[in-house]
Amino acid sequence: MIKVEHVTKKFTRNKNKREKEEFYADEDISFEANSGEIIGILGPNGAGKTTLLRMLAGILEPTSGQISFDKLNYKNNEIEIKKQIAYLSGNTKLYDTLSSYELLKMCCDIYGVDKNKIDSRIKEISKILDMDNFLYNKIANLSTGQTQRVNLARCLVHDPKYYILDEATTGLDIISSQIILDFIKKERDNGKTIIYSTHYMEEAENICNKVIMINKGKIITTDTPKKIRDKTKTTNLRDAFFELIGGASNAE
C-alpha cells in the first residue's frame, strides 16, 4: 500500500527582476493506494500532478508530510523502495543509438536481474507490449508510439510492485494507447498498485478504480468515477471537473 499523508511541496520563483516569491505546487495532499487498484491523478496542466508523482518516486522530497510504501519511508529505506517502483516520466529521454533489446538488457543489468533470466524476461515484456517487430531496431528509428512502449518496458524488467505513471499515453496513436492501457489493467488484476496521472478524463474513467482530481495544487475530490459523476450530476468526468471548480476560468 502507498500512503500519502498531508504532503506539501513549496518552491521559490522569480516574482520580478528583484523579488522572489514562494508558491505551492502541491498542498496538503493525502490519499491511499492499495494492491490491485489503479488510482487516477487527474487535472489540467500545472495542477501539480507531475510534482506529486516525482515525490512518490523519490525524485523530489516533500516540504512537509509523509509518503510510505507498506509502512516504509524514503528516509530510511530509499533503495529498498525504489527497487519496487516503476516510474514512467513524461519527458524521459532514451539512448536512441541503442536497439530496444540493448536498452532493456542494460536496464536488467542495472536492476540486478538474474543473468540467466534476462533474455526470457525481455522476450516476455516484448510480447506483452507488442514489441517483437521492432525489438532489435534502433530506438532512433522508432515511431512515437513504439518509443513509448520501449520507455514503459524499461520500467518493467525488475517486475515492480508499484507503478507510478505520468501521462503514459500522451501523443500516442489509438493502437499504442490501447496496448498500454490493456497492460495497465492486466497489472492491476495481477495485484499491482498503480498511480496513473493523466489529463485525459475519458481514459481515466475507463481504467481507474478511484480518481483524485487536483486543481491548483489541491485535491478537489476523491472517489470512484461513478460517485463523482453522481454527486456532480454529470455524465462524464470532464464535466464533473468543471462543475467542481466552478467553470473553466477557475482551472490552471
C-alpha positions in Angstrom: 0.0 0.0 0.0 1.1 3.5 -0.8 0.1 6.1 1.9 0.4 9.8 1.3 -0.2 11.9 4.4 -0.5 15.7 4.2 2.2 16.1 1.6 3.1 19.7 0.6 5.7 20.9 -1.9 6.8 24.5 -1.9 9.0 26.2 -4.5 10.5 29.6 -4.9 10.2 31.5 -8.2 11.1 35.0 -9.5 8.3 37.4 -9.0 10.1 40.1 -10.9 13.7 41.1 -11.6 14.3 41.9 -7.9 11.9 39.9 -5.9 11.2 36.2 -5.4 8.1 34.5 -4.1 7.1 31.2 -2.7 4.4 29.1 -4.2 2.8 25.7 -3.5 2.9 23.1 -6.3 1.0 20.7 -4.1 -0.6 21.5 -0.8 -1.8 19.1 1.9 -2.3 16.0 -0.3 -3.5 12.8 1.4 -4.6 9.5 -0.1 -4.0 5.8 0.0 -3.5 3.4 -2.9 -4.0 -0.4 -2.3 -2.9 -3.5 -4.1 -5.0 -4.3 -7.2 -6.0 -0.6 -7.7 -5.5 2.0 -10.3 -5.6 5.4 -8.8 -6.1 8.2 -11.3 -4.5 11.6 -10.6 -6.5 14.0 -12.8 -6.2 17.7 -13.5 -5.1 20.3 -16.1 -1.5 21.2 -16.9 0.1 23.0 -14.0 -2.2 21.4 -11.4 0.6 19.7 -9.5 0.3 16.2 -10.9 3.9 15.7 -12.1 5.3 17.2 -8.9 3.2 14.8 -6.8 4.4 11.8 -8.9 8.0 12.9 -8.6 7.7 12.9 -4.8 6.1 9.5 -4.9 9.0 8.2 -7.0 11.6 9.7 -4.6 12.9 12.2 -7.0 11.7 15.2 -5.1 11.4 15.5 -1.3 8.2 16.9 0.2 8.5 20.2 2.0 6.3 18.6 4.6 4.2 15.5 5.1 5.0 11.7 4.7 5.0 9.2 1.9 5.2 5.5 2.8 5.2 2.2 0.9 4.0 -0.7 3.0 5.0 1.4 6.1 8.5 2.0 4.8 9.6 5.6 4.2 12.3 7.0 1.8 14.4 8.5 4.6 15.3 5.1 6.0 14.5 2.7 3.1 15.2 4.6 -0.2 17.0 1.8 -2.1 14.5 -0.9 -0.9 11.5 1.2 -2.0 13.0 2.2 -5.4 13.7 -1.4 -6.3 9.9 -2.0 -6.1 8.9 1.0 -8.3 8.4 1.5 -12.0 8.4 5.2 -12.7 7.4 6.5 -16.1 8.1 10.2 -16.6 6.5 12.2 -19.3 9.9 13.5 -20.6 12.3 10.6 -20.2 14.9 10.5 -23.0 16.2 7.1 -24.2 19.6 6.2 -25.7 18.5 6.3 -29.3 21.7 4.7 -30.7 20.8 1.5 -28.9 18.2 -1.0 -30.0 15.2 -1.7 -27.8 16.7 -5.0 -26.8 20.1 -3.4 -25.9 18.4 -0.8 -23.7 16.3 -3.4 -21.9 19.3 -5.6 -21.3 21.2 -2.6 -19.9 18.2 -1.9 -17.5 18.2 -5.6 -16.5 21.9 -5.2 -15.5 21.1 -2.0 -13.5 18.3 -3.7 -11.6 20.3 -6.8 -11.0 18.0 -9.2 -12.9 19.4 -12.8 -12.9 21.7 -13.0 -15.9 20.2 -16.4 -16.8 16.7 -14.9 -16.9 17.4 -11.7 -18.8 16.6 -13.0 -22.3 13.4 -14.7 -21.2 12.3 -11.6 -19.3 12.9 -9.3 -22.2 11.0 -11.6 -24.5 8.1 -11.7 -22.1 7.9 -8.0 -21.9 8.3 -7.6 -25.6 5.3 -9.9 -26.2 3.2 -8.2 -23.6 3.7 -4.7 -25.2 3.7 -6.0 -28.8 7.3 -5.0 -29.4 8.5 -8.1 -31.3 8.5 -6.4 -34.7 10.9 -3.7 -33.6 12.8 -5.2 -30.6 16.1 -5.2 -32.4 15.6 -1.9 -34.2 17.5 1.3 -33.1 15.3 3.5 -30.9 16.1 6.5 -33.1 14.2 4.8 -35.9 11.0 4.0 -33.9 7.7 5.8 -34.1 6.4 7.9 -31.1 4.1 5.0 -30.0 6.9 2.4 -30.3 9.3 4.6 -28.4 6.8 5.0 -25.6 6.3 1.2 -25.4 10.1 0.8 -25.0 10.0 3.6 -22.4 7.4 1.6 -20.4 9.2 -1.7 -21.0 12.4 -0.4 -19.4 10.4 0.2 -16.2 9.2 -3.4 -16.0 12.3 -5.5 -16.2 12.6 -6.0 -12.5 8.9 -6.9 -12.0 8.0 -3.9 -9.8 5.2 -3.9 -7.2 4.3 -0.2 -7.6 3.7 1.7 -10.9 3.9 5.5 -11.0 3.0 6.5 -14.5 2.9 10.1 -15.7 1.0 10.8 -18.9 1.7 7.3 -20.3 -0.4 7.7 -23.5 0.0 11.4 -24.3 0.5 12.0 -28.0 0.1 8.3 -28.9 -2.0 6.8 -31.7 -5.1 4.8 -30.7 -3.3 1.4 -31.1 -0.3 2.2 -28.9 -2.6 3.8 -26.4 -4.8 0.7 -26.1 -1.8 -1.6 -25.8 -0.5 0.4 -22.9 -3.9 0.7 -21.2 -4.6 -3.0 -21.6 -1.3 -3.7 -20.0 -2.0 -1.4 -17.1 -5.4 -3.1 -16.4 -3.7 -6.6 -16.5 -1.1 -5.5 -14.0 -3.9 -4.2 -11.7 -5.5 -7.6 -12.0 -2.2 -9.1 -11.0 -2.3 -7.2 -7.7 0.0 -4.3 -8.6 -0.5 -0.8 -7.1 -0.8 1.8 -9.9 -0.8 5.6 -9.7 -1.8 6.9 -13.1 -1.6 10.6 -13.9 -3.4 11.9 -16.9 -5.4 14.9 -18.3 -7.4 12.5 -20.5 -10.6 12.3 -18.3 -12.3 9.7 -20.6 -9.2 7.4 -20.3 -9.2 7.6 -16.5 -12.9 6.9 -16.4 -12.4 3.6 -18.2 -9.5 2.2 -16.2 -9.4 3.8 -12.8 -10.8 2.3 -9.6 -10.6 5.6 -7.9 -9.9 9.1 -9.1 -8.2 12.0 -7.3 -8.9 15.4 -9.0 -6.3 18.1 -8.4 -6.6 21.8 -9.3 -4.0 24.5 -8.3 -2.1 22.0 -6.2 -5.1 20.9 -4.0 -7.3 17.9 -4.1 -10.9 18.9 -5.0 -12.4 15.4 -4.8 -11.5 11.8 -4.3 -13.9 9.0 -5.2 -14.9 6.4 -7.8 -15.7 7.8 -11.3 -19.3 6.8 -10.8 -19.7 8.5 -7.4 -18.0 11.7 -8.7 -20.5 11.8 -11.7 -23.4 11.1 -9.4 -22.6 13.8 -6.8 -21.9 16.4 -9.5 -25.0 15.3 -11.5 -22.9 15.0 -14.7 -22.4 12.2 -17.3 -18.6 12.3 -17.5 -15.5 13.2 -15.5 -14.7 16.2 -17.7 -18.0 17.9 -16.9 -17.7 16.8 -13.3 -14.3 18.5 -13.0 -15.6 21.9 -14.3 -18.6 21.6 -12.1 -16.4 21.1 -9.0 -14.2 24.1 -9.8 -17.0 26.4 -10.9 -16.1 26.6 -14.6 -13.1 26.6 -17.0 -12.0 30.0 -15.9 -11.0 28.6 -12.5 -8.7 25.9 -13.8 -5.0 26.4 -14.2 
